[in-house]
Amino acid sequence: MKIATASSYKGFRFPQEIISHAVWLYHRFSLSFRDVEELLFARSIIVTYETVRQWCRKFGQEYASRLRQSRARPGDKWYLDEVFLKINGKTHYLWRAVDQEGNVLDILVQDRRNKAAAKTFFRKLLKGCGYVPRVIITDKLASYGAAKREVMPGVEHRQSRYLNNRAENSHRPTRRRERGMQRFKSAGHAQRFLSVFGPIRDHFCPRRHLLKAGEYRAQRQHRFQVWNEVTGVGAAA
């Protein structure tokens, strides 16, 4: 797993502990850049919200990619779903795939949900995960079946209105952030933000209802250790 080094932060006035903390705050909680600015100010760290924005833009994707690399291999059962996003008055679709444990595998924002869009999403999924699933579960949108027959012909495909609830439920955090951000400004903005937001939020949200209190605390401590490693804070310490 590649980790951030001191050279990654060369030219920045603030140390990596503060930068990584700001990126964590913005993507882990429903906060604006100005909210993060105020929280840092409460700790006598004076930065502008534009600086926080620049940190998130520069380091967010790097952190998210390293978190993906650090996680165990996802499951072989993929749940896929798409939900609409209204961006500047135009309807777009957020395609999302999760495994049987609820881990987000990938997302893609597109302006269509036809066969071509489904094929594009399938190919992005396969390239990012590096393996073919045993089974995929979708709703009854015909685009999934048509694209699957060309891209993953040997994979079992189950279609139902109810079987892919796991994927549908994973859209909820996105909806909350969308409301807090007063909608996304563009398709590119949505793609950039969600591709970072998903891995970081998932990393810090283990399935608490399945864990005992002691197990949950240990899991949370381990995940912060991983975060410190991928952001270079552990190496700096």
N, C-alpha and C positions, 0 to 999 in steps of 0.2 A: 504493500500500500504506500503510495506516494504521500509524503507529508509536507506541509509548508515549512520553509526554512527562513532564517533571518533575511536572506536575500530577497525573499518574496515581498518583504515589507520595506525594502530599501527606498529611501526618498520620502517616507511618510514620517511625519513629526511625532505621531503617537505610537506607542509600542503595540505589539500584536495582541496583548491581553485586552486592551481597550477596543481595538478594531474588531476582534473576534466576538467580544461581548456585545458590541453594538449590532453586529450582523445577527447574532443569536437572538437578541431582544426583538429585532424587527421581524424576523421570520418565525420565531417560536410563538409570539403572542400577537394579538390583534392591535398592533400599535402603528402609529404613523411615524414618519421621520421626525416630526416635531416632538412627538411623545418620547422618542428615544433620546432626543436632544435634552429634554427636560429631566429625564431619569439620570442621564450622565451628569447634568449640571448639579443634581442633588448630591452627587458624590464628588463635587468640586472638579469635574472634568468639563472644561468649556470648549464645546465644538458647535458648529452650526448644523442645522438639519441638512444642508446641502452637502456637508462633509460626510454625514452619515449616509446619504444617498449614494455618494461616490464610493464609499467603502462597500456598501451592499452590491453595487453594480460591478465593482472590480473583483471582490473576493467571494461573493455569494455562490456563484456557479462553481468556483474552484472547490469550496468547502463541500458543496452538494455532491460533486463528482467523486470526491475522496470518500465521502460517507457511503456512496453507492459501492465503491470498491472494497470498503471495509466490511460490508455486511455479508452474511452467509448467502450461499446461492438460494435464490427464491424457489418457491414450489413449482411443481409441474402442472398445476391446474390454474389456468388463467381466467379471470372474470373481466369482461370488457363491457364498457358502457360509454355512451356519449350524452352530454347535456349541453343545452344551448347557452350561449353567452351573448348578451346584447352589447355591442361595442360601437359607439358612435351611431346608434340607430340601426345598425346592420346586424343581422343574426349570424353568429359564428357557432362552432361546435367544439366543445372540449372533449376529446377522446381520452379515455383513461383505462388502464389495465392494472389489476391488482392480482396477487396470488391468493391461495386459500388461507393464508395467515393474515391477510389484509394489507400486506406490504405493497406500496405503490411501485409498479414496475416502470411505467413511463406515461407521459401525457403528450398530447399534441393538439394544438389549436388550429382548426381549419375552417374554411367558409362553406364547406359542403359536407354532406354525409352520404355520398353515393359510393359506388363500387371503387372508383379511383381513390377516394379519400380513405376508405377502409384498407385498400392495398398499401397505401402510403404509410398508414399507421402500423399495419402488420409488419412491414419491412423495417420500420424504425424500431419496433419492439424486438424483433429477432436480432437485429444488429446490436442493440444495446444489451440484451440479455445473453446473447451468445449461445443459445440452445433452443431447441424446439420443445414446446410443451406437450404433455400427454393428452390434455383435453382443454378446450376453450369453451366458456359459457357466456352466452350473449342473450340479449332480448331478441325479438322476432324481426328486427330490421333486416330486410333482404340483402342489404349491402354486405353484411358480415359473411353470409353463406357464399355469395358470389366471389368475394375476394379470397376467402379461405380456400376455395376449391383450386385457385391458381397459385396462391402463395404457400399454403400449408395443406396440401391435399391428403396427407396421411394422418392428420390430427383429428381426433374425435371432436365433434361439434355438437353441443347441446344448446337448444334455443328454448327459452321460456320467459314469460313475463316476470316470474318470481325467483328463478334460480340465481339470477345475478344481483340479488339485493346487496351483496358484499361490495360490488363496484358502485352501485347507486349510493350507498351510505358513505362511501369515501369522498363523495362530492360535497358533503356538508361543510367541512372546514373551508373549502374553496368558496362556497356561497357566503360564509360569514366574512371572509376577507374581502370578497368582492363588494359586499355592502359597506364595509368599513372604509374601503378605498374609493367609494362612490363610483364604482364600475372601473373597468380597465380602459386605458386611453387608446389602445390599438391592439391588434392581434399579436404583434411583436412584443408589446409590453406584457400582455397576458402570458405568452409563452415563456418569456424571460423570468417573470416573477414566479410562476407556478412550477417551473422546472427546478427552482431553488427551494421554494416554500415546501414542496412535497417531501423531498428527502430529509430536510432539516426537521420539519415537524414530526415526520414518522419516526425519526431517530430518537426523539425525546418523548415519544408517546407509546411506550410499550403497552400491551394489552393488560391493563391493570386489573381488570375484573377476573382475569385468569390466574393472578399471582397472589400469594400470601404477602402480608405486609413486609416481612423480612426479605422475601425474594424480590419484591418491588423495589425496596431501598437499594439492594445490591445491584439490581439491574440498572437503576437510575445512576448509581455511582459509576458503574462500568461505562455507561453511555457518555457521561461527562468526561471520563478518562479518554475515551475514543475521540471525542470532540477536541479535547486539548491536544491530542496527537495530530489530528488532521489539520488543525489550525496553527500548529507550531508552538503553542503555549507550553506544552509539556517539555519540548526540547529546550525552550528558552529557560524554563525553571531549572 
